[in-house]
Amino acid sequence: MKTFRIVILLTIGIMLTPGTPSSRSAVVFTDDTGTTLSLSSPARRVVPLYGAFLEMLMAIGAGDSIVARTRADSVIPGARHLPSVGTHMKPNLELIVSAKPDLVVLTTSQKGRISEILHLEKLGIPVAAFNPTDFESIFSTMIRLGIATGHEHEARMKVEEMRTKLRTFGEIVQKSGRKYTAFFEVREQPLTAAGTDSIVNQILQAAGLENIVKTPRKFIQFSVETLLSEDPDYYIIQKGPMNPNPSDPRSRPHIQRLKAVRENRVLIVDEYLFSRPGPSCVEAVGFLVERIYGARESVK
């Protein structure tokens, strides 16, 4: 009888132990296309086809589940060793399948444009599409990725940490009592700016900057004449694949006349930090708040 009781207790103990297979139940979440995905267990082999999702997975403690990346994402810390499955707009179907994923993550625009994605779904590989465009949708995507990979608690903790930082930045801006305008250069030639539909616009707003570009697009070619007329307080230039070697604004005809250039209010920023709608966007806000308001200790 004692032996029988011991066996029962051990069995119950094993069933209740966190992390055992019996506790890894199915996970259900809905992506931004309205598709509800049901996985028999949390995804353990994930292929993110966009760098922002790779960064999100790493930020919520699910980095070990990433089994491949796109070519451009080799620059992300901790991702270089991962095999490449092509570019984010031209992924290689065979390479994706060979990675044996139990979840592929991409943007809604990718799902609409890449015909190979339909083949993945026909093969029974779950595909989740997200469209993070602002901080709230970034947070929502991170939580759903957390659910998908069994890291919901870590995801919610990370999101709360990011919210806290944004609140701190907002308090710094409010206490300064200052309001500035800004122009964000996406590309020097032809002069291209970040519009109001870009994640850059969200970053600028969170840092207390008003974007002088009011066009509801992600990027827009902008005339020098309009730029001179608006004469922003800050001229921000991204440096990266889209703008690899921007010249010094002080040497550019007409641009050198801008108030921001004359008063040395030109900031060169990392394209990867500002262009991906992921955890790095909060770092981007912190970068601007530190440079503009001098709040070095408060933004850590």
C-alpha positions in Angstrom: 0.0 0.0 0.0 2.8 2.4 0.8 4.5 1.6 -2.5 1.2 2.3 -4.3 0.8 5.7 -2.6 4.4 6.7 -3.4 3.9 5.9 -7.0 0.7 8.0 -7.1 2.5 10.9 -5.5 5.4 10.7 -7.8 3.1 10.6 -10.8 1.2 13.6 -9.6 4.4 15.4 -8.9 5.8 14.8 -12.4 2.5 16.0 -13.9 2.6 19.2 -12.0 6.2 20.0 -12.5 6.6 23.1 -14.7 8.3 22.5 -18.0 7.3 18.8 -18.4 5.7 17.8 -21.7 2.2 17.5 -20.1 2.4 21.2 -19.1 3.3 22.3 -22.6 -0.3 22.6 -23.9 -1.5 24.0 -27.2 -1.1 27.7 -27.8 -3.5 29.9 -29.7 -3.1 33.4 -31.0 -4.3 35.6 -33.8 -2.0 37.4 -36.2 -2.6 40.8 -37.9 -4.4 39.3 -40.9 -7.1 38.0 -38.6 -5.8 34.4 -38.9 -6.0 32.4 -35.7 -3.1 30.0 -35.3 -3.3 26.9 -33.0 0.0 25.2 -32.3 0.0 21.8 -30.5 2.8 23.1 -28.3 5.0 26.3 -28.1 7.1 26.9 -31.2 10.7 25.6 -30.8 12.0 26.2 -34.3 11.1 29.7 -35.6 12.2 31.4 -38.8 11.6 35.2 -38.7 11.7 36.7 -42.1 12.1 40.3 -40.9 14.8 41.7 -38.5 12.3 43.3 -36.2 10.7 39.9 -35.3 14.2 38.4 -34.8 15.0 41.2 -32.3 11.6 40.7 -30.6 12.2 37.0 -30.1 15.6 37.7 -28.6 14.3 40.4 -26.3 11.6 38.1 -24.8 14.1 35.2 -24.2 13.1 33.1 -27.2 16.4 33.6 -29.0 17.2 29.9 -28.8 14.1 29.1 -30.8 15.4 31.0 -33.9 16.8 28.5 -36.4 17.4 30.8 -39.4 17.4 34.5 -40.5 17.3 36.6 -43.7 20.6 37.8 -45.3 20.4 41.4 -44.0 19.8 40.3 -40.4 23.4 39.1 -40.0 24.2 42.5 -38.5 21.9 41.8 -35.5 24.0 40.9 -32.4 23.7 37.1 -31.8 22.3 36.3 -35.2 25.4 36.1 -37.4 25.8 32.3 -36.8 22.3 31.5 -38.0 21.9 30.2 -41.5 20.4 32.6 -44.1 17.2 31.8 -46.0 17.6 34.6 -48.6 16.4 38.1 -48.5 13.3 39.3 -46.6 11.4 39.9 -49.9 12.9 36.9 -51.8 13.2 34.1 -49.3 14.3 30.7 -50.5 11.5 28.2 -50.0 13.8 25.2 -49.9 16.1 26.7 -47.3 13.1 27.6 -45.1 11.7 24.1 -45.3 15.1 22.6 -44.6 15.3 24.5 -41.4 12.3 22.4 -40.2 10.4 25.3 -38.7 7.2 24.9 -36.6 6.5 28.6 -37.1 7.5 31.2 -39.8 7.0 34.9 -38.9 6.8 37.7 -41.4 5.1 41.0 -42.1 1.6 41.3 -43.5 3.1 43.0 -46.7 5.5 40.1 -47.1 2.6 37.6 -46.9 0.7 39.5 -49.6 3.6 39.8 -52.0 5.6 36.5 -51.6 4.0 33.6 -53.4 6.2 31.1 -51.7 4.4 31.7 -48.4 1.3 30.0 -49.7 3.5 26.9 -50.4 4.7 26.9 -46.8 1.1 26.9 -45.6 0.2 24.1 -48.0 3.1 22.1 -46.5 1.5 22.5 -43.1 4.0 25.0 -41.7 2.3 27.6 -39.6 2.8 31.2 -40.8 2.1 34.2 -38.7 2.0 37.7 -40.2 2.2 40.9 -38.1 2.2 44.6 -39.0 3.8 46.6 -36.2 3.6 50.3 -37.1 3.7 52.1 -33.7 4.7 51.3 -30.1 1.3 49.7 -29.1 1.4 47.3 -32.1 5.0 46.5 -31.4 4.0 45.6 -27.8 1.1 43.5 -29.0 3.3 41.7 -31.5 5.9 40.9 -28.8 3.2 39.5 -26.5 1.8 37.3 -29.2 5.2 36.0 -30.1 5.7 35.3 -26.4 2.5 33.2 -26.4 3.6 31.4 -29.6 7.0 30.4 -28.2 6.0 29.8 -24.6 7.5 33.0 -23.3 4.4 35.0 -22.6 5.5 36.0 -19.1 8.9 37.2 -20.3 7.2 39.1 -23.1 4.9 40.9 -20.8 7.7 41.8 -18.5 9.8 43.2 -21.4 6.8 45.2 -22.7 6.2 46.7 -19.3 9.9 47.6 -19.1 9.7 49.4 -22.4 6.5 51.2 -21.4 8.3 52.4 -18.2 11.2 53.8 -20.3 8.8 55.6 -22.6 7.0 57.1 -19.7 10.4 58.3 -18.3 11.3 59.9 -21.6 7.9 61.6 -21.8 8.4 63.1 -18.3 11.8 64.4 -19.3 10.4 66.0 -22.4 7.5 67.5 -20.5 9.7 68.9 -17.8 12.0 70.6 -20.3 9.1 72.8 -21.5 10.6 72.9 -24.9 9.1 72.0 -28.3 11.2 71.3 -31.4 10.6 70.5 -35.0 12.6 67.9 -36.9 13.3 66.6 -40.4 14.4 63.0 -40.8 16.5 62.2 -43.8 16.0 58.6 -45.1 18.1 59.1 -48.2 20.3 62.0 -49.4 19.8 61.5 -53.2 17.1 62.0 -54.1 16.2 63.7 -50.8 13.8 61.4 -49.1 12.1 62.0 -45.8 10.2 59.9 -43.2 6.5 60.5 -43.4 3.8 60.3 -40.7 3.1 56.6 -41.4 6.6 55.6 -40.5 7.9 54.1 -37.2 10.4 57.0 -37.3 7.5 59.5 -36.9 6.4 57.6 -33.7 10.0 57.8 -32.4 10.2 61.5 -33.1 6.9 62.1 -31.3 8.0 60.1 -28.3 11.1 62.2 -28.1 9.1 65.5 -28.2 9.9 66.3 -31.8 7.3 67.4 -34.4 8.0 66.0 -37.8 7.8 68.8 -40.4 6.7 66.2 -43.0 2.9 65.7 -42.8 2.4 63.3 -45.6 0.7 60.0 -44.5 3.3 57.7 -46.1 6.4 55.9 -44.7 8.8 57.6 -47.0 8.4 60.6 -49.4 10.7 62.5 -51.7 10.9 66.0 -50.3 11.8 69.3 -52.0 14.7 71.4 -50.8 12.5 74.4 -51.2 9.9 73.1 -48.8 12.6 72.0 -46.4 14.1 75.5 -46.4 10.7 77.0 -45.9 9.9 74.8 -42.9 13.4 75.3 -41.4 13.4 72.6 -38.7 15.1 72.9 -35.4 16.8 69.5 -35.9 18.1 67.7 -39.0 18.4 64.0 -38.4 20.2 61.8 -40.9 20.1 58.0 -40.8 23.1 56.1 -41.9 22.8 52.6 -43.2 21.9 50.5 -46.3 19.4 53.2 -47.5 21.8 56.1 -46.9 25.3 54.5 -46.8 27.4 57.6 -47.2 25.5 60.8 -46.4 27.6 64.0 -47.0 28.1 66.7 -44.4 25.1 69.0 -44.5 27.4 72.0 -44.1 28.8 71.2 -47.5 25.5 70.8 -49.3 24.2 73.7 -51.3 21.1 75.3 -49.8 20.9 72.7 -47.0 23.8 74.5 -45.2 21.4 77.5 -44.8 19.1 75.6 -42.5 18.9 76.8 -38.9 19.6 73.2 -37.7 22.8 73.1 -39.7 24.0 76.6 -38.7 23.3 75.9 -35.0 24.9 72.5 -35.1 21.7 70.6 -34.5 22.4 67.8 -36.9 22.3 64.2 -35.6 23.6 61.1 -37.4 21.7 58.0 -36.3 21.9 54.3 -37.0 19.4 53.2 -39.6 18.9 49.8 -37.9 18.1 51.5 -34.6 15.4 53.7 -36.1 14.0 51.8 -39.0 12.9 48.5 -37.5 9.6 48.5 -35.5 10.9 46.5 -32.6 12.6 46.9 -29.2 15.3 49.1 -30.7 12.7 51.8 -31.2 12.7 52.5 -27.5 16.5 52.8 -27.6 16.1 55.2 -30.4 13.8 57.5 -28.4 16.4 57.3 -25.5 19.1 58.3 -27.9 17.2 61.4 -29.0 16.2 62.4 -25.5 19.8 62.2 -24.3 21.2 64.2 -27.2 18.5 66.8 -27.2 17.7 67.3 -23.6 21.0 66.2 -22.1 19.3 63.7 -19.8 22.1 61.1 -19.8 21.4 59.4 -16.5 17.6 59.4 -16.8 17.5 57.5 -20.1 19.5 54.5 -18.9 
